[in-house]
């Protein structure tokens, strides 16, 4: 056994930490043995690798702390210094066994104080020229400067912010592989900067630095399609490069005086409308030393700093992580070719072309095709286009930089795909030598895997995850084309589903920060964060809805239960409390009669506003839920008076809810929709004596509706949870498989490759790439595999509740999930003769309770031995035909007769 992964602020060996008290965490791996728990730990932090390796904490030595916590332990030493690399090591004492020492890891701070910034913001002079398509005047700017280094470079860092997006270049090379940097924010409150190690980009002697800027969400000026128009200012950038030379001397290069600017080849850039690039306007060598400027270059202007505070970007950077190739092209009409990449995803196109200078290629991406075979952008923002104008070289390669889209198909005009027409030059078109679809998603680690014997469920799992990744950028978006906005309900409702598959902790942290920046002075949390669009009358219902705003409280709680992060609850306590108080003040007798309710449920009027469940029922249920969670947060943080007040408030909300919606004669809530049965059951609003009848009512209405899903964006998760928690996963399985009416199987049957916005998305239209309805992903892990877990603050560790389900029709399930402390795995297989084999891996520093079905205790063996002789297992009860087993860490193989 060994200490495996080591994190600071949820990143391995991060650059640019600017948190005063960063959190440490580590995981365990290797041959764990059984029942191993951490009893104490000691963290040392030093300024050299040698000191940390010897256990000398010259900066901070925590001493041994008696704790099981290995998920989030805060630094408690003297104030950290800016631009400093710190080395750290952890030593762990186990409750039994040999002590463990980790390797030495490190983290590096960013610029922690305003006075650390020597650079000035700069921008290009305003241009009076009007670009095509009604775009903002003038091409996007380039910035450059040259500098000399007298000696070889020992180490170098660059701290950079370019608004809206930027690309940094040194000596003719792009720095790093990140795209769409920095993440988007409310720029009046927060502006993110990035830190790069650029040691290998610099050289002794002459050097050159260059920056390209794009508009991003900072400057949405219009032209073509836009969800909205708005601007925080014109593009600007801030660059500070610091190098340590071989003799120990330091050199700083700062943006401002001495930098030059000129219009670049990027003639149009809109985060919604697309991007145009004219390669004839390139300035070869502009980002290299020795470049001879022409008359187009002028001094860069000093720009006013944006209002937002500079903060190091903590969310994972965006990368091109997958590439798709077309199987072929169709030719729906003269001069038009359509490539099918076979997969809907979010990103951009990369092309390889040859042709005459001035030839213009138009690329129109889309999710669906029209009846005539051309690309449709009906539901996803039109017109959206990429244009590339050739410079006339032998071969040219291009992809956009600052705009992305969600698509499967690409319509090509102005170029003929290779092999389609041999003599394309006679047609006046370029030759398209290659086309690729580049998927963009965050550099976040995969934490889960799931597969089972039913390919339909496996494919459902795939389309949900593709939708999650497509909509994970620097925020969780609702779709990667039409809106690209951070609608908040999906963050808390789909948070557990996404977390089973990917390490989303840093994205959740940024969501909390975006909500804080969006919160209004009176406490209201708008439905989107960052809030770029303020919906006016009569659409203000889209701005204020508890099922969306509750994300502030519930995402904070998810950060604790999923990752053990307590600090965020302390940092955002005041804002969360202000929101609960705002909703209380706006409620009428503790009922919330405004908001969006169970958005996009299934009814006769098509997808949109809720049709089956009263808005007030859904919104009041969520009001109660977030208030109950907030009372628990207050108790955890030692705020007893608040905890008592909000627990009492919960009681008043519950009483009002029952009086308003409970029909005692029919034993149902409201008119008995799937959502109105499920939310009271799951969220503790139903009286205990009514729960059996309410569950029976839910089951009866689902069966009466032909196992058809009718709940929407908010209610569907609670329908699945109500069934899963009551042992009715067989019913969930049936709902997942029915394909005659809207649902997951219906989408797959009609060609979906990502989860769609509406239950019947492939046939009704709308967005074909939404993750808001993917709640069954949680059931795959927590229901079928039975992997349920939470961080227990009292025990300072993760507790596992393993309750797999075994529906008829499934013969095996295999799943794994990496917790902050290690990986849990559950796999089971059953035979037609009633034999069940179940394997489980419990990570070090975890305890687990497993419910194993069997005909009797004597019918269970573990690793070939009778259960009573198995090491590290305690049978604590026998309930509903299941042995309730208490497990410590280790690998287990059970066999039972059903």
C-alpha angles and dihedrals in degrees: 000000000000143000102263123179121027122198139184114195087352093300131103112238095342127197120217105023108175100172111117093219108027119196124239125210137170140183136214130234141166131055097347103179119207131304098006116163131173110244101179141355140197126202122198124192122193142165095241134048091230094055093048091046092054091051094252111142100199090166100032137350113188093194117218111315119196099233142123090210114118096151108074120004113163126226109249102179132108118305113294120243125235122257092009130138114222125194122211142182134184128214118199131198114204123213085243130011137030123332117255129222122196128219117260116273131176147211130195128214126228128214102312100180133050091236090060088074111089094164125096128220112252137190140176125262113267116265124217095203119110116226123216124278092029092290125159112289117273136006121292112271135252122209126198144169137172129221140170130232115204096205140024115287119253096182137348138183132185124205111199141171121179119180125245093357133329145191116212120207132188124189094343097314132104110242110240129334100270120125134199091023130207112035115249121257143154092290092201087066108025136017118186125220128194132217124216133185101230099171093120094047096062132074140192109268125012120020136171133205126199138180131197118197132207130189101238115161090322093076118021100173100164135236116146116003123354131169086210140344119237142132138203088191139297120304116288138161144208121205130180120175119187122188132184111208128213093266092053096257119134131225126193125199113192131185116248127059114043096025118120132208139199137166112274134211093267099099099172132020127170126160086221107029102044137243138287124203126186108196090193087071094057117123104217113220096010091133095048131081117261094034113157108224121219126212093280094078121092134169113283113248124238107247132208110256115252115255093244122096116249112247132172111253108251100173116095114273121247119250139176096253105163134033125203126198127203118249089213146315135265123211105214095170139354113299094007125105127178125205120203110207091187095230135070110227143143120260139068144282127265117200136190112204145167127199150105122316112267096027107140122214121198119203117191114185122200145162100228139026129238121236090265092057097253123124118277123213094171098125100026109057123292136242100029116155145159116214125194123185114198124235090205102248122148092261130002130193121197142166131167121263110197110028132058137180144192113249150134101192131053122201112208124201126173095029134071118220114243111267094021096087121008098202100043092152090068088061093056091244131117123248114253102215095176143355128195134180111224115204116210122204138143124286092246124141124254107244104174147042132191135182136154141175093269112082091197090064091044090054091047088053089052098050092047092051092046089054092048092051093043090055098041106096123131084312132023102262128201093225135352097233123024099040116357087192128145102245104185107210093075091054095066098029095047096029096098091046092051092044092056088063107031140024097253097162096112092047090052090050090053090048089057090050092048090051091050089052092048098046113113122233091254092057100259115144111208121225093251131048124222085035104217095152122053106195111223128207129328088022098053088111085078091061104052121043126138094216087062101035091048085075087087092065098031096047089051089052091048089054088058099042097040100037108013092244110155100161094075090058090055094045095050100033094108093049094047091049091049090055095050088049091049092054091046090052093050095044121099111228088338092305121118109215099175136070139064100295119189095357119202098012118159117267144130095280098060127247120328131066116033115275107173106042131046112254089228092057094053095041095045091048089054091046089056092046096052092044091053090048091048090052087055090050091051090050092048092051093050096252096135097168092054091045091055093046095050093044087055090048089054089057092053092048091049092050092050091046094053093046092050102043113017117103104198095189094054092030094227140108118251110324095337105259119166089256095047091053096043105045096057090046096051099035097050097250096120121086111250093238090056098048098091092051092045091051090049089050092052092050092046094051092048091051092044089054091053096255086299121156111235101159119101142216095309105028102045095074090054093048090056093044092050091053096041095047092049094051098257100124088132087070092049088051091053092049090050092054102045108105107174095086135028116310142093096300090046090056093050092046089055096050106268115161093179130032110274132226095244127041089245093035101143091058103030095046120220119124116341092200115059129127100195095102097045097105094127087076087075089054092052090062104026097034111031096029092028095222104155120158145159138180109253109210092196093054091035091225147073121283119202124210107192111195109154120187125221110202120187109262097038117096100179144009128189124185140158135186129188112225120195088263099044145304126306118200132187126181129167137179129185131194131214090252093066097261119141127194117189126182123192134180115198113193124233115276092028135105123203140195113209126194107206119184116224139148090243141342089262090059092065128086131175119209087342096308128107112265093246090059097046117117120241096009128114123187105215101174148348112232132169094343094313132111108228105217129190112214136184125199119310144077119293134187115193128187122190141168113234 
